[in-house]
């Protein structure tokens, strides 16, 4: 590229001079261009390596942060789960405490009535299970509570027995079963 300068003369006439353009040998220009290209490539490679290291560091930092968040979340879930279990346990205990007296009251009210035939049969099975299978004798129950007598046994009404009670007499042995005893056992088992 040429460099043009304006020079003023004392007479007001301007003269223009052209400075000669620098000449560089083409071989030197090619060498410079090749060195510049190698330098650019090396610089670009270094920049890519540095960028890759930065990206890896950022990704590692993000992975650490994500792991910390996941651990914190797991701890919070465990705490939440423990609190839920404690609350459910307290709720369960409160319901049990509230319902136990009601259930026992209902059970006592049912004891005052005549039990259904299936209940009497289960009481008979309970007393006979406590005796030898070959035993036979008398089954006592309140009036109206008897049903078909098992083989080797006869029924006798006993007005002194409470509803829901069956007594088996065999030789000198007497075995009884009653809903009142079952209710008392249940109340003992579930009482706090």
N, C-alpha and C positions, 0 to 999 in steps of 0.2 A: 504494500500500500504506500502511496506517496504522501509526502508531507509537504503541503504547500504553505508558504508563509508570505505574509504581506510585509513589505518593508516600505516605509515612507521616505521619500527624499525631501530635501529642503525645499524643492521647487513645487511640491504638491503632487508630484507624479509618483505613482506607486509602481513598483517593479515586483513582479512575481518570480520567485525562484522555485525550482523543483529540486527537492533533495533526492538523492538516488535511493532506490529501494534496496534493503539489505538482501543479499543473495546468499542462500544456504544451499549447499550441495544436496542434491536429491538423496543420496545415500545416507547422509547425516539425518535428513528429515525422516527417512524410513526408520532409521535406528531409534530416533527420538519417539516416533509414533509407536514403534514396537515396545519400547521401554514403558511408554505411557500406558499402552494397552495391558502389558503385564502388571504394571503398578495398579491400574484400575481393577483388573481381575483379582489380584492379591488383596487389594483393599475391599473389594466387594465380598470376597470369600471370608475375610476377617470380620466384616460387618455381619454377614450371614451367621457365622459362628457365634459372634457376640449376641446377636438377636436370638439365636436358638438357645443359648445359655440363659438369657433373660426370660424367655418363654418357659423353659424348663423350671426355672426358679419360681416363676409366678404360678405355674401349674402345681408344683410341689407345695407351695404356700396355700393354694386353694384346697389341695387334698388334705393338708393338715387342718385347715379351718373346717372343712367338711367333716373330717373324722371327729374333731372336737365337738361340733354341733350334733353329730350323730350320737356321741357318747353322752352328751348333756341331755339329749332327747330321750335316750334309753333310761337314764337315771330318773328323769321326770316321769316317764311312763311307769317305772317301777314304784316310785313314790305314790303316784296317782292310783296304781293298782292296789298297793298296800292300804292306802286310805279308803278305797272302795271296799276292800275286804273287811276292814275294821268297822266301817259304817254299816255294812250288811250284817256283820256279826252282832253289832249293837242293836240294829233293827230287829234281827231274828230273836235276840234275847228279850227285847221289849215286847214283841208279839207273844213270845212263849210265856213271859211273866203275866201278860194281860189275859191270854187265852186259857192258861192252866186252871184258874179258879172257875172260869166259865165251863170248861170241859168237865171238870169234876162235878159242878152243880148239875149239868145235864146228865151225867152218869148217875148221880144220886137220884135224880127225878125218874130216870128210867128204871132204877132198881125198885122204886115204889110201885111200878106197874108189873103186870104179868108178862114175862118174856115170851117171845114167839117160840114155836115148836122147835125150830132149828137151834135156838139157844139152849133149850132144855136138852136136846140131843147131844150138843157139844159138852154140856155139864155131865151128862151120863157117861159119855166117852172118857171124860177126864177122871171121874171116880173109878171107872172100871179099869183104866190104864194103870192105876195104882194097886190093883189086886191081881192075883193069878188069873190066867185065862180060864182055868177050869172052875173058878169060884162061881157061886150062885147064892142068891139070898134075896134080901128085900131092898128095894129102892124107895126112899121116902122123898116126897116133894109136897109143896103147898097144894091145897085143893085146886083142881083144874089144870095143874101143870104137867100131869103125866101124859105119856104117849104110849106107843107100843113098847112093851117090855122086851129087852134082849133075852135070848135063850138062857134059861136057868134063873131068871130074876122075875120078881113080881113087884107090882106097885102098891104103895100104901100112902094115902093122903095124910099129911101131918100139918094141922092148922097152926102149929107153933113155929113152923119154918117161915123165914122171910121169902118173899117172892124172889125167884132167880136162885134158889138153893136146892141142891140135890144131895142126899145122903145115901150111901150104900152100906148095908149091914151084912157082914159075912162072918160067920162064927162069932168070935169075940172082937172082931175088927170093925171099926166104923170109919169110913172115909167120906169127906164132904167136899163139895165144890160149889162155889157161889159166884155170882156176878159181883157181889160186894167185895169178895176176896180178890177177884181179878182187878177191880177198880182200885183197891187199896195197893195192890202190887204195882199197877201202872202208875199211880200217883207217886209211889215211892221211887220208881225208876226215873220218872221225868222231873221230879222235884229238884229245884236248884240246891 
